[in-house]
Amino acid sequence: MIDWKSEKNEVLFNPRMPESAHAELYSATQLIDTLKGQLCFATSGTSGKLKWVLLSKSGLLASAHAVNTHLNSDRNDIWLNSLPDFHVGGVGIVARAYLSGAEVIPCHFQDSKWSPAAFHKQLDLSHATLTSLVPTQVFDLISLRLEAPSSLRAVVVGGGALSEQVYLTAVKLGWKLLPSYGLTECASQVATAEYDSWNLNEYPLLRPLGHVQVALDGNGFLKVKSESLLTAYLETDNSSQAFVLRDPKTAGWLTTEDKAVFEGEFIKSITRGENFIKICGESVDLLRLEKILEDVKLALGFSHDATLTAIEDERVGYLLHLAVTTPVDESVMNLVAAYQQRVFPFERLHQIHHVNQIPRSPLNKPLKAALNELITKT
């Protein structure tokens, strides 16, 4: 339980994190202790390098207040929380409830493994009014054709891009989705679709929330200014390998690695920098290709886990690979054929890999560095 009024610093550990990471972070506690009222989170990016984000409790509460205002949330709400309590998304829900007086019900799964059927059952039994999901979880729910319980009034979707087709299919099943863009460095949400936007029958634009200012730098990268921004990174110095505190902000602004397109005061689209590669000199947005793959999976009723990944190639820059958790059979080949028809020639899949499990973060994001290491060994 987080003491929001205390100046005590707290480190939120993933219980599956190796003991070596615990030891490394323990060696940096003197650096953390120079600050007050900080929560320390591991970043949820796809790279393998360990880095921590220090967020002030006051900044997290400022973000929580903005989200509560956007959702019109008060003490009458019930949050069903399926997100880890060591991740900024899960802690954000706790902070919102602390301010609003809403109830938070943790979602429990057998062996702590996500189950769309179990989640749906708990959602129904708890009479929850609000919850937060990642795109993979939304896909799983609609793959089973599960309809939203009548008590649920909004679902914030973050942690990655949500396919337009998945969004529209979910809305037809009664899921009141609010796509959002956020980052750990800003205590979760930065911009979220307007409440009731699911009635538009089209993928919504995102409105920057009240706790942030947003702008573009000269190269089109999104900049954010907010009292909810990180205090500093805690990371290893490249030369000494010792932990150091680094504040990445300039005059209060954090320049992200994400490119944005605005439409008036709304954000129309976000292209994640980590998903931007070159193949044969052509620019390729992996986020767009992952949306296409999700659409094809949905259309074909493909129920197995599958994801794209890019592996460096000396000749063309990168090659695209598909990892699937089922042997390569007719269903996989149909999936590949449908995908290949939807993309440019240079975006087609080079190789298919059968893996027992796709490495994923606690938020279900594919861990591409770990996946690439796995498939290059097979």
C-alpha positions as CSV (number, residue, x, y, z in Angstrom):
1,M,0.0,0.0,0.0
2,I,1.5,3.4,-1.1
3,D,1.5,6.1,1.5
4,W,0.7,9.1,-0.7
5,K,1.3,11.6,2.1
6,S,4.8,10.3,3.0
7,E,8.1,11.6,1.7
8,K,9.4,8.1,1.8
9,N,10.8,6.7,-1.4
10,E,9.4,3.4,-2.7
11,V,10.8,0.9,-5.3
12,L,8.2,-1.1,-7.2
13,F,9.7,-4.4,-8.2
14,N,8.4,-7.0,-10.7
15,P,8.5,-10.2,-8.5
16,R,9.8,-12.0,-11.6
17,M,12.8,-9.7,-12.0
18,P,16.1,-11.5,-11.5
19,E,17.8,-11.2,-8.1
20,S,20.7,-9.6,-9.8
21,A,18.5,-6.6,-10.7
22,H,17.5,-6.3,-7.1
23,A,21.1,-6.2,-6.1
24,E,22.0,-3.6,-8.7
25,L,19.2,-1.3,-7.7
26,Y,20.0,-1.8,-4.0
27,S,23.5,-0.5,-4.8
28,A,21.9,2.7,-6.1
29,T,19.7,3.4,-3.0
30,Q,22.0,6.2,-1.8
31,L,21.3,8.1,-5.1
32,I,17.5,7.6,-4.6
33,D,17.7,8.7,-1.0
34,T,19.0,12.2,-2.1
35,L,15.4,12.7,-3.3
36,K,12.0,12.6,-1.4
37,G,8.6,11.3,-2.1
38,Q,9.6,9.2,-5.2
39,L,8.3,6.0,-6.7
40,C,10.8,4.0,-8.7
41,F,9.5,2.1,-11.8
42,A,11.2,-0.1,-14.3
43,T,10.6,1.1,-17.8
44,S,8.4,-1.1,-20.0
45,G,10.2,-0.6,-23.3
46,T,11.3,-3.5,-25.5
47,S,15.1,-3.0,-25.1
48,G,17.0,-5.2,-22.8
49,K,18.9,-2.4,-20.9
50,L,17.7,-1.9,-17.4
51,K,16.6,1.6,-16.7
52,W,14.4,3.1,-13.9
53,V,12.1,6.1,-13.9
54,L,11.7,8.1,-10.7
55,L,8.2,9.8,-10.4
56,S,7.2,12.0,-7.6
57,K,4.0,11.0,-5.7
58,S,2.7,14.5,-6.2
59,G,3.2,14.1,-9.9
60,L,1.4,10.8,-10.0
61,L,-1.5,12.4,-8.1
62,A,-1.6,15.3,-10.5
63,S,-2.0,12.8,-13.4
64,A,-4.6,10.9,-11.4
65,H,-6.6,14.1,-10.9
66,A,-6.5,14.8,-14.6
67,V,-7.7,11.3,-15.5
68,N,-10.5,11.4,-12.9
69,T,-11.7,14.7,-14.4
70,H,-11.6,13.3,-17.9
71,L,-13.6,10.3,-16.9
72,N,-15.9,12.2,-14.5
73,S,-14.9,9.6,-11.9
74,D,-16.0,9.8,-8.3
75,R,-16.7,7.7,-5.2
76,N,-19.5,5.8,-7.0
77,D,-17.0,4.2,-9.4
78,I,-15.5,0.7,-9.1
79,W,-12.2,0.0,-10.8
80,L,-11.4,-3.6,-11.8
81,N,-7.6,-3.5,-12.0
82,S,-6.0,-6.2,-14.2
83,L,-2.7,-4.3,-14.5
84,P,0.4,-5.1,-12.3
85,D,0.7,-3.2,-9.1
86,F,4.4,-2.5,-9.9
87,H,3.6,-0.8,-13.2
88,V,2.7,2.8,-13.6
89,G,-0.7,1.9,-15.2
90,G,-1.7,-0.2,-12.1
91,V,-0.4,2.4,-9.7
92,G,-2.2,5.1,-11.6
93,I,-5.5,3.3,-10.9
94,V,-4.8,3.2,-7.2
95,A,-3.9,6.9,-7.2
96,R,-7.1,7.8,-9.0
97,A,-9.2,5.9,-6.5
98,Y,-7.2,7.5,-3.6
99,L,-8.4,10.9,-4.8
100,S,-11.9,10.1,-5.9
101,G,-12.9,7.6,-3.2
102,A,-13.7,4.9,-5.8
103,E,-13.2,1.3,-4.9
104,V,-10.4,-0.8,-6.5
105,I,-10.9,-4.5,-7.0
106,P,-7.8,-6.4,-8.0
107,C,-8.3,-8.9,-10.8
108,H,-7.1,-12.4,-10.0
109,F,-6.0,-15.1,-12.5
110,Q,-5.1,-18.7,-12.1
111,D,-1.2,-18.9,-12.0
112,S,-1.3,-15.1,-12.5
113,K,-1.8,-15.7,-16.2
114,W,-4.2,-13.4,-18.1
115,S,-7.4,-15.0,-19.1
116,P,-10.1,-13.1,-21.0
117,A,-12.9,-15.4,-19.8
118,A,-11.8,-15.0,-16.2
119,F,-11.5,-11.3,-16.6
120,H,-14.9,-11.0,-18.1
121,K,-16.5,-13.1,-15.3
122,Q,-14.9,-10.9,-12.6
123,L,-15.9,-7.7,-14.5
124,D,-19.5,-8.9,-14.5
125,L,-19.6,-10.1,-10.9
126,S,-17.9,-7.0,-9.5
127,H,-20.2,-4.6,-11.3
128,A,-17.1,-2.6,-12.1
129,T,-17.7,0.7,-13.9
130,L,-14.1,1.4,-15.0
131,T,-11.1,-0.6,-16.1
132,S,-7.9,-0.3,-18.1
133,L,-6.6,-2.7,-20.7
134,V,-3.9,-3.1,-23.3
135,P,-4.7,-3.8,-27.0
136,T,-3.8,-7.5,-26.7
137,Q,-6.4,-7.9,-24.0
138,V,-9.1,-6.2,-26.0
139,F,-8.3,-8.5,-28.9
140,D,-8.6,-11.5,-26.7
141,L,-12.0,-10.4,-25.4
142,I,-13.5,-9.8,-28.8
143,S,-12.0,-13.0,-30.2
144,L,-14.3,-14.8,-27.8
145,R,-17.2,-12.5,-28.8
146,L,-17.6,-11.5,-25.2
147,E,-19.9,-8.5,-24.7
148,A,-19.3,-5.8,-22.2
149,P,-21.3,-5.9,-18.9
150,S,-23.9,-3.2,-18.6
151,S,-22.3,-1.8,-15.5
152,L,-19.1,-0.9,-17.4
153,R,-19.1,2.8,-18.5
154,A,-15.5,3.2,-19.9
155,V,-12.4,1.2,-20.7
156,V,-9.1,3.1,-21.0
157,V,-6.8,1.3,-23.6
158,G,-3.1,2.1,-23.4
159,G,0.3,0.5,-23.6
160,G,0.3,0.3,-27.4
161,A,-1.6,0.9,-30.6
162,L,-5.1,-0.3,-31.0
163,S,-6.2,-1.4,-34.5
164,E,-9.1,0.5,-35.9
165,Q,-10.9,-2.7,-36.8
166,V,-10.4,-4.2,-33.4
167,Y,-11.7,-0.9,-31.9
168,L,-14.8,-0.9,-34.0
169,T,-15.5,-4.6,-33.4
170,A,-15.2,-4.1,-29.7
171,V,-17.5,-1.1,-29.7
172,K,-20.2,-3.2,-31.5
173,L,-19.9,-5.7,-28.6
174,G,-20.6,-2.9,-26.2
175,W,-17.1,-2.1,-25.0
176,K,-16.9,1.6,-24.4
177,L,-13.2,2.0,-25.3
178,L,-11.1,5.1,-24.8
179,P,-7.8,4.7,-26.7
180,S,-5.0,6.6,-25.0
181,Y,-1.4,7.6,-25.4
182,G,0.9,7.7,-22.5
183,L,4.3,7.0,-21.2
184,T,5.9,6.0,-17.9
185,E,7.8,9.2,-17.9
186,C,4.6,11.2,-17.5
187,A,2.9,8.9,-14.9
188,S,0.8,7.1,-17.6
189,Q,-1.8,9.0,-19.7
190,V,-0.9,12.0,-21.7
191,A,-3.8,12.1,-24.2
192,T,-7.1,10.1,-24.2
193,A,-10.2,9.9,-26.5
194,E,-13.1,12.0,-25.4
195,Y,-15.7,10.4,-23.1
196,D,-18.6,9.0,-25.2
197,S,-16.4,9.0,-28.4
198,W,-17.4,5.4,-29.0
199,N,-20.7,6.8,-30.3
200,L,-19.0,8.3,-33.3
201,N,-18.6,4.9,-35.1
202,E,-15.1,5.9,-36.1
203,Y,-11.7,5.7,-34.5
204,P,-11.4,8.7,-32.2
205,L,-8.9,11.5,-31.9
206,L,-7.0,11.9,-28.6
207,R,-7.3,15.0,-26.4
208,P,-4.3,16.0,-24.3
209,L,-5.3,15.9,-20.6
210,G,-5.4,18.8,-18.3
211,H,-2.1,18.2,-16.6
212,V,0.0,18.4,-19.7
213,Q,1.2,20.8,-22.4
214,V,2.1,19.2,-25.7
215,A,4.0,20.5,-28.8
216,L,6.2,19.2,-31.6
217,D,9.9,19.8,-32.0
218,G,11.5,20.7,-35.4
219,N,11.5,17.1,-36.5
220,G,7.9,16.3,-35.6
221,F,8.7,14.5,-32.3
222,L,6.2,15.1,-29.5
223,K,7.3,17.2,-26.5
224,V,5.5,17.1,-23.2
225,K,5.6,19.5,-20.3
226,S,3.8,18.6,-17.0
227,E,4.2,18.5,-13.3
228,S,3.7,14.7,-13.7
229,L,6.9,14.3,-15.7
230,L,9.7,12.1,-14.2
231,T,12.1,13.5,-11.7
232,A,15.0,11.6,-13.3
233,Y,16.1,8.4,-14.9
234,L,18.2,6.0,-12.7
235,E,20.5,4.3,-15.2
236,T,24.0,2.9,-15.7
237,D,26.6,5.2,-17.0
238,N,28.1,3.8,-20.3
239,S,31.7,4.4,-19.3
240,S,31.7,3.5,-15.6
241,Q,28.7,1.2,-15.5
242,A,27.8,2.8,-12.2
243,F,24.3,4.1,-11.5
244,V,23.7,7.8,-12.2
245,L,20.7,10.1,-12.0
246,R,19.9,11.8,-15.3
247,D,17.2,14.4,-15.9
248,P,16.2,14.3,-19.6
249,K,14.1,17.4,-19.5
250,T,15.1,20.7,-21.1
251,A,13.5,23.8,-19.6
252,G,10.7,21.6,-18.2
253,W,10.0,19.8,-21.5
254,L,10.6,16.1,-22.3
255,T,11.1,15.3,-26.0
256,T,9.7,11.8,-26.6
257,E,10.8,9.3,-29.2
258,D,7.3,9.4,-30.7
259,K,6.2,11.4,-33.8
260,A,2.7,12.9,-33.6
261,V,0.3,14.5,-36.0
262,F,-2.2,17.1,-34.7
263,E,-5.6,18.0,-35.9
264,G,-6.5,21.2,-34.1
265,E,-6.1,20.6,-30.4
266,F,-6.3,16.9,-30.8
267,I,-3.7,14.3,-31.5
268,K,-4.6,12.4,-34.7
269,S,-1.9,9.8,-34.8
270,I,1.2,8.7,-32.9
271,T,4.2,6.8,-34.5
272,R,6.4,5.2,-31.9
273,G,10.0,5.8,-32.6
274,E,11.1,2.3,-31.5
275,N,8.8,0.9,-34.3
276,F,10.3,2.9,-37.1
277,I,12.8,1.0,-39.3
278,K,14.2,1.0,-42.8
279,I,14.0,-1.9,-45.3
280,C,15.8,-1.5,-48.6
281,G,15.8,2.2,-48.0
282,E,12.0,2.3,-47.5
283,S,10.6,3.7,-44.2
284,V,8.5,1.0,-42.4
285,D,6.2,1.7,-39.4
286,L,6.1,-1.6,-37.5
287,L,3.1,-0.3,-35.5
288,R,1.1,-0.1,-38.7
289,L,2.1,-3.6,-39.7
290,E,1.2,-4.9,-36.3
291,K,-2.3,-3.4,-36.7
292,I,-2.6,-5.1,-40.1
293,L,-1.6,-8.4,-38.5
294,E,-4.2,-8.0,-35.7
295,D,-6.9,-7.2,-38.3
296,V,-6.0,-10.3,-40.3
297,K,-6.0,-12.5,-37.2
298,L,-9.5,-11.1,-36.3
299,A,-10.8,-11.7,-39.8
300,L,-9.6,-15.3,-39.9
301,G,-10.5,-16.1,-36.3
302,F,-6.8,-17.0,-35.6
303,S,-6.7,-17.7,-31.9
304,H,-3.0,-18.4,-31.3
305,D,-0.5,-15.9,-30.1
306,A,1.5,-14.3,-33.0
307,T,3.6,-11.2,-33.4
308,L,5.9,-9.5,-35.8
309,T,9.5,-8.6,-35.1
310,A,12.3,-7.0,-37.2
311,I,15.8,-8.5,-37.3
312,E,18.8,-6.7,-38.6
313,D,20.1,-7.8,-42.0
314,E,23.4,-6.7,-43.5
315,R,21.9,-6.4,-47.0
316,V,18.5,-4.8,-46.7
317,G,18.7,-3.2,-43.2
318,Y,16.0,-5.3,-41.6
319,L,13.9,-8.4,-42.3
320,L,10.5,-9.1,-40.9
321,H,9.8,-12.3,-39.1
322,L,6.6,-13.8,-37.7
323,A,6.6,-15.7,-34.4
324,V,3.6,-18.0,-33.6
325,T,2.9,-20.3,-30.7
326,T,1.5,-23.1,-32.9
327,P,3.2,-25.4,-35.4
328,V,3.2,-23.9,-38.9
329,D,0.0,-25.4,-40.4
330,E,-2.7,-24.4,-42.9
331,S,-4.1,-21.8,-40.5
332,V,-0.7,-20.1,-40.1
333,M,-0.1,-20.1,-43.9
334,N,-3.5,-18.6,-44.4
335,L,-2.6,-15.9,-41.9
336,V,0.6,-15.2,-43.7
337,A,-1.0,-15.1,-47.1
338,A,-3.7,-12.7,-46.0
339,Y,-1.0,-10.5,-44.3
340,Q,1.2,-10.5,-47.4
341,Q,-1.7,-9.3,-49.6
342,R,-2.2,-6.3,-47.3
343,V,1.4,-4.9,-47.4
344,F,4.0,-3.6,-49.7
345,P,6.5,-6.1,-51.1
346,F,9.3,-4.9,-48.9
347,E,7.0,-5.3,-45.8
348,R,6.4,-9.0,-46.5
349,L,7.4,-11.7,-44.0
350,H,10.8,-13.3,-44.5
351,Q,10.5,-16.2,-42.2
352,I,8.0,-17.9,-39.8
353,H,9.1,-19.3,-36.4
354,H,7.2,-21.6,-34.1
355,V,7.9,-20.8,-30.5
356,N,6.5,-22.3,-27.3
357,Q,5.8,-18.8,-25.9
358,I,6.2,-15.2,-27.0
359,P,8.1,-13.3,-24.3
360,R,5.9,-10.5,-23.0
361,S,6.1,-7.8,-20.4
362,P,3.7,-7.7,-17.5
363,L,1.5,-5.5,-19.7
364,N,1.5,-8.1,-22.5
365,K,3.8,-6.2,-24.8
366,P,6.1,-8.4,-26.9
367,L,9.6,-8.2,-25.6
368,K,11.2,-7.9,-29.0
369,A,14.9,-8.1,-27.8
370,A,14.1,-11.4,-26.0
371,L,12.1,-12.7,-28.9
372,N,14.8,-12.0,-31.4
373,E,17.3,-13.8,-29.3
374,L,15.0,-16.7,-29.0
375,I,14.3,-17.1,-32.7
376,T,17.8,-16.5,-33.9
377,K,18.9,-19.5,-31.8
378,T,16.3,-21.8,-33.5
